[in-house]
Amino acid sequence: MNPDPYVTPLRELFTDLMRKDQVNLHLAEMLSGVTVRYALEGPEHRLLGDFARDLELRTDDGKSTLPQYLKRGTGLLLDLSGQPEISKAYDEWSAGVSWAGRLRRVRAECDQEPELAGLLVRPDGYVAWAVDRDVPGDQLSEGLGTALATWFGTV
């Protein structure tokens, strides 16, 4: 914005850089904060603490995307495996809290992440818990129970 001739080469360089898709993507990610990754407690998983990906989901109601389930400003428990431990952990947790409706539970299938069994997403869109299909059921239910209590309370 400064008309000073000493700034002109910098302005020209920046204009050239902004014509590159990778530069625009990098700046957009930095400004939006979607590249922020939180160091969260819980079972180690590649998605834990990361911004939830825009997954394409198939439910009994048809096709949808993960962000569609976050529009209400509530958390999301995404069950991608149908393993009984996910339902059991959710049912045990929700029986003890009066606001369980603030966490939406959705059963879906996702071709993009075939090894993923479950995902707990905070209202801000960050993954609070994730588990793959090869994790034993007792570890799955314990990890989910702890994450539900930690992020969504116990009273």
Summary of the structure (lengths in Angstrom):
residues: 155
radius of gyration: 20.2
end to end distance: 55.1
largest distance: 68.6
contacts: 411
relative contact order: 0.17
helix: 37%
strand: 21%
